[in-house]
Amino acid sequence: MTKKRLEIEITLQSSLMIGTDGESRFYNQTRDYIPGAALRGALAETLLSAKAGDNFEALFGESATEPIFDNLYPSRSGSQTYPLPLSARTCKYYPGFQSQEGEHHGVGDILIRQAVFEAMLDERVNLPCLYTPLCPECHSDVKRLGGYYEVVAGQYGRMTTPVRRISRTAIDRWRQTAAERLLYTLETVETHTKDRMPLLFRGAVLCSDDQGAVLEHWLPKVKGIGGGRSRGLGNVKVQVLSETDGSLPGLRERLEEFDAAVRTEWRFYQRVAGVEPLAADVRFFSLDLLAPAFLTHHGLPATRPALADLGLPLESVQLWRAISQQSMIGGWHMGGRLPRRTALATAMGSVFMYRTEGLSFGDLQAELQKLENQRLGEERARGFGQVLISSPIHYQAEVTL
């Protein structure tokens, strides 16, 4: 069982290229984050190169419980960064957080209001109006906002990864000149942001106490991540931070605030449509995927978490609303030097909202805390299935839509 959390920060010493499953022969794309699997593979390569067999077995041996390497997301300030949920919306004409430079009308979230409104429709409540999210500043339509966000001094900020495209040509081995019809392009993540701030990546590793000592010693010795290293790409500096990130409230506070926000919205329909109040033992929570998840149900790929995976009594919990996407994900097995089999995954940023009834708050908190720590689905050691329960962006968004 994992007990220790190591906060990891990676600084780019050169441009970075993390391959994707969408590469073609002449165009190599890069991811805009560092997957936990990439750091895991780089650490394994470092251990094998140093012939540290005992340490390798302690982390990745058959008898060891493998540490969980979370994805590392871009950060400007060094604070923890999170993927924006699929429920995040912003003004169509002036998108972005209000804290950014320039004219931006803010970012809101539609999950709670949309879920309660649709619950009213399902119950065939006679409503005096329809819920249509609009920009609160100019009353224009809103659109989805992708990327990542961080919270610094109580203010939201959006983080995007600077990507550059480099065109190259192959060399004819006989003539030592540019080969015909062999032009190719590489996408790389740059070392600095647009305002010339160093680009950092923040994440974490969950491990046992014994594995923590091994990781603290060997992670700083990782000097390269990703592809194109023979071209000078992927040079990094890895640090294990002594201080934990405190930008996120505790689970108890998040559960209470999220449930209170749902009840506030429900009371609006009590006033305008005369619906019955919620029972005292009814509670709500959301589950955000901070990383893609390989979900299964009875051995078959699934697009949403099975209720049994939540650890809660099946008769006490129901899925209330889902805003999700799916994708096909593969990868590369560094040990076997073979491509991994592609599989259906639920995309990062997907959001699921649940309703529980008849559960004590303590039992609910304990099971959801266990879910946050142990992750969801398959391939958890490689960073898949990381979840966040009742994210504050759902109930404390920058603007109300």
Buried (B, 14 or more C-beta within 10 A) or exposed (E): EBEBBBBBBBBBBBBBBBBBBEEEEEBBBBBBBBBBBBBBBBBBBBBBEEEBEEBBEBBBEEEBEBBBBBBBBBBBBBBBBBBBBBBBBBBBBBBBBBBBEEEBBBBBBBBBBBBBBEBBEEEEBEBEEEBEBBBBBEEEEBBBBEBBBBBBEEEBBBBEBBBEEBEEEEEEEEEEEEEEEEEBEBBBBBBEBEEEEEBBBBBBBBBBEEBBBBBBEBBEEBBBBBBBBEBEBBBBEBEBEEEEBEBBBEBEEBBBBBBEBBBEBBEEBEEBBEBEEBEEEBBBBBBBBBBBBBBBBEEEBBBBBBBEBBBBBEEBBEBBBBBBBBEEBEBBEBEEEEEBEEBBBBBBBBBBBBBBEEBEBEBBBEBBBEBBBBBBBBBBBBBBBBBBBBBBBBBBBBBEB
